[in-house]
Amino acid sequence: MTIAAPGPAVPQADTTGANHTARGKRLGLGMLTAYGSGALVQDTAVYSLNSLLLFYLTIVCGMSGSAAGLALGIALVVDSVVDPLVGSLSDNSRSRHGRRHPYMLLSAVPLVVTLGLLFSIPAGLTGWALFAYALTLLLGVRICISLFQVPYIALGAELSDDYAERSTIVAGRVLFGVLANGAAIYLAYGVFLKGPGGQTHRDAYGPMAWACGAVVLAGAALSTFGTLRARHRLHAAAPGQGKAFGRFTSEVAEVFANPSFRILFTACLVVFISMGTAAALTLHANTYFWKLPSQAILVISLIAVVGLFFGVFIAGALARVLEKRVTSMIGIGLVALSQVVPVILRVTGLTPAGTEVLVLSLAAVVFGVGVSFAVIGFQSMMADAADEHEHLFGARREGLYFAGISLAAKASSGLGALIAGVVLDAIGFPHGLDAAGLGKVVSISPTAVTSLGLAYGPGAAVITGLGMVILMAYRRGRVDHEAVRASLDRRREDAAAPV
């Protein structure tokens, strides 16, 4: 593979001819399925990082909440450089397999290896050695996810130019993400962490991570090889010019010059941080605030997957009648509602004894539907913003645009987990198991338990609401996108006309 150095905004090499014509044809179910299967990669790995890692590091391995949060926060800082760098590299790469597929293929095996080792921390490690081991493997996982995910989601924006079909492509990706979440949840609570106190069994986490790695590898292979036959639909990189670093920084500045990108990125970042903070604290809350056995956690988590599943189809139907921004805002509102209501009912004593699983199950459905709405809307709007970027600057930057989405998603387990870790220490929540190894925390006060519930519920909901406020500034809709597409089509026709 020959990789051209990142370059300034110049018209891409394939803005006329067969590629443009091919993108006008509707995608078949087989291609949509092949593409969507790539979501098995990130969503399986990220579930482990978002929902299990903070609990594993603090309760099982004995790391303090602040130290664990710091490791996750450092990984986010690295991501903030790696994601846009990978986006720029894939935007400007040239090979006979296209500019996205080589990265997707080469990142899969290292991702599986680093994920398995991250959840297989040797029992003798403590203090700085534990911190260094966890941070090193976490950075490896994050970089490998970037190398796959950024080119993968950029590829989805290139498969079609059609406003509505882009929502279908994203919906397919989200649907496979639902399947990935379901698989990871079942492997966690239905197989490896099941039974009384199963989530505190150290030896169960390693096999669980390797099993998740098998799902990751299958998704990477299906998506990479299955979409190779769609290379004729994709944009090609223009010949590179200039120095790589200078061109990379100018491309990033160019992307942030588009107001649509700034709004979408900021709103998405805030919403994902909220969900990540809540997700990082959810296993703590389910174990110590709600006092749920692993079987109940499995049921509630799978019910959330059902909500995600149906939310995909409902969002697809709404996309035909509502603007994408409206669909996303409805989704964000549902997420906030699901975060705040159960905890308030519990703290105020309005939840009758024995109904906790029912209340949390209903909230899980609402949460799942809301996440589907928000994610499909955000990612589809970002594809439209990439078209707007070409209209404004004459260059295709899908890789950098979707690096923003990838970075925002990672912030959920980076900055979100950093916030969660600091919160655990701030409320005096203990870390590490009792000396007898019975799966119980050394000691925990009722005040700390209540504070935990308020932090993971209403506290996260406040951040979610801020994301909705930011998204209100986004004003682009179907009519705007059609005007942009018409202008780009005229440019291509003019470029293709004989001189």
URRA-V64474 format. One record per pair of residues at least 6 apart in sequence whose C-alpha atoms are under 6 Angstrom apart, sorted by the first residue. I is the first residue (numbers start at 0). J is the second residue. D is the distance in whole Angstrom. If there is no record, write none. Layout:
BEGIN
i=I j=J d=D
i=I j=J d=D
END
This chain:
BEGIN
i=0 j=94 d=5
i=1 j=93 d=6
i=1 j=94 d=6
i=2 j=92 d=4
i=2 j=93 d=5
i=3 j=91 d=6
i=3 j=92 d=5
i=3 j=239 d=5
i=4 j=239 d=5
i=4 j=243 d=5
i=5 j=87 d=6
i=5 j=91 d=5
i=5 j=243 d=5
i=5 j=246 d=5
i=5 j=247 d=6
i=6 j=239 d=6
i=6 j=240 d=6
i=6 j=246 d=5
i=7 j=246 d=6
i=8 j=394 d=5
i=9 j=393 d=6
i=9 j=394 d=5
i=10 j=393 d=5
i=10 j=394 d=5
i=11 j=236 d=6
i=11 j=237 d=5
i=11 j=394 d=6
i=12 j=235 d=6
i=12 j=237 d=5
i=13 j=234 d=6
i=13 j=235 d=6
i=14 j=491 d=6
i=15 j=491 d=5
i=18 j=231 d=6
i=18 j=232 d=5
i=21 j=232 d=5
i=22 j=159 d=5
i=22 j=232 d=5
i=33 j=222 d=5
i=33 j=225 d=5
i=34 j=222 d=5
i=35 j=171 d=5
i=35 j=172 d=4
i=35 j=175 d=6
i=36 j=175 d=6
i=36 j=218 d=5
i=36 j=222 d=5
i=37 j=218 d=5
i=37 j=219 d=6
i=37 j=222 d=5
i=38 j=172 d=6
i=38 j=175 d=6
i=38 j=176 d=5
i=39 j=176 d=6
i=39 j=179 d=5
i=39 j=215 d=6
i=39 j=218 d=5
i=40 j=215 d=4
i=40 j=218 d=6
i=42 j=176 d=5
i=42 j=179 d=6
i=43 j=179 d=5
i=43 j=180 d=6
i=43 j=183 d=6
i=49 j=278 d=6
i=49 j=279 d=6
i=49 j=412 d=5
i=50 j=278 d=5
i=50 j=279 d=5
i=56 j=62 d=6
i=57 j=63 d=6
i=57 j=64 d=6
i=57 j=430 d=5
i=58 j=430 d=5
i=58 j=431 d=4
i=59 j=199 d=6
i=59 j=431 d=6
i=61 j=430 d=6
i=61 j=431 d=4
i=64 j=420 d=4
i=64 j=421 d=6
i=64 j=423 d=6
i=64 j=424 d=6
i=65 j=420 d=5
i=65 j=421 d=5
i=68 j=416 d=5
i=68 j=417 d=4
i=68 j=420 d=5
i=69 j=417 d=6
i=70 j=134 d=5
i=71 j=413 d=5
i=72 j=413 d=5
i=72 j=414 d=5
i=72 j=417 d=5
i=74 j=138 d=6
i=75 j=413 d=5
i=82 j=145 d=6
i=82 j=402 d=5
i=83 j=399 d=5
i=83 j=402 d=5
i=86 j=149 d=6
i=86 j=398 d=4
i=86 j=399 d=4
i=86 j=402 d=6
i=87 j=399 d=6
i=89 j=98 d=5
i=89 j=99 d=6
i=90 j=398 d=5
i=91 j=236 d=5
i=92 j=98 d=5
i=99 j=150 d=5
i=102 j=146 d=6
i=102 j=147 d=6
i=103 j=147 d=4
i=106 j=143 d=5
i=106 j=146 d=6
i=106 j=147 d=6
i=110 j=140 d=6
i=110 j=143 d=5
i=111 j=212 d=5
i=113 j=136 d=6
i=113 j=139 d=6
i=113 j=140 d=5
i=114 j=140 d=6
i=115 j=208 d=5
i=115 j=209 d=5
i=117 j=136 d=5
i=118 j=204 d=6
i=118 j=205 d=5
i=119 j=205 d=5
i=149 j=402 d=5
i=153 j=397 d=5
i=153 j=398 d=5
i=153 j=401 d=6
i=156 j=382 d=5
i=157 j=233 d=6
i=165 j=379 d=6
i=166 j=379 d=5
i=169 j=375 d=6
i=170 j=311 d=6
i=177 j=304 d=6
i=188 j=297 d=5
i=191 j=203 d=5
i=191 j=207 d=6
i=192 j=198 d=5
i=193 j=293 d=6
i=196 j=438 d=6
i=199 j=438 d=5
i=255 j=261 d=6
i=264 j=403 d=6
i=266 j=466 d=5
i=266 j=469 d=5
i=266 j=470 d=5
i=268 j=407 d=4
i=269 j=466 d=5
i=270 j=463 d=5
i=270 j=466 d=5
i=271 j=408 d=6
i=271 j=411 d=5
i=272 j=410 d=6
i=272 j=411 d=4
i=272 j=415 d=5
i=273 j=459 d=5
i=273 j=462 d=5
i=273 j=463 d=5
i=275 j=411 d=4
i=275 j=412 d=5
i=275 j=415 d=5
i=276 j=415 d=4
i=276 j=416 d=6
i=276 j=419 d=5
i=277 j=455 d=5
i=277 j=459 d=6
i=279 j=416 d=6
i=280 j=455 d=6
i=285 j=291 d=6
i=288 j=448 d=6
i=299 j=360 d=5
i=303 j=363 d=4
i=303 j=364 d=5
i=303 j=367 d=5
i=306 j=364 d=4
i=306 j=367 d=4
i=306 j=368 d=5
i=307 j=367 d=4
i=307 j=368 d=5
i=307 j=371 d=6
i=310 j=368 d=4
i=310 j=371 d=5
i=311 j=371 d=5
i=314 j=372 d=5
i=322 j=476 d=6
i=323 j=376 d=5
i=326 j=372 d=6
i=327 j=372 d=5
i=327 j=373 d=4
i=327 j=376 d=5
i=328 j=467 d=6
i=330 j=369 d=4
i=330 j=370 d=6
i=330 j=372 d=5
i=330 j=373 d=5
i=331 j=373 d=6
i=333 j=369 d=5
i=334 j=366 d=5
i=334 j=369 d=5
i=335 j=460 d=5
i=335 j=463 d=6
i=337 j=362 d=5
i=337 j=366 d=5
i=338 j=456 d=5
i=338 j=460 d=6
i=339 j=456 d=5
i=339 j=457 d=4
i=342 j=456 d=6
i=344 j=350 d=5
i=385 j=397 d=6
i=389 j=395 d=5
i=426 j=447 d=6
i=428 j=447 d=6
i=432 j=438 d=6
i=432 j=439 d=6
i=432 j=440 d=5
i=432 j=441 d=6
i=433 j=439 d=6
i=433 j=440 d=6
i=433 j=441 d=5
END
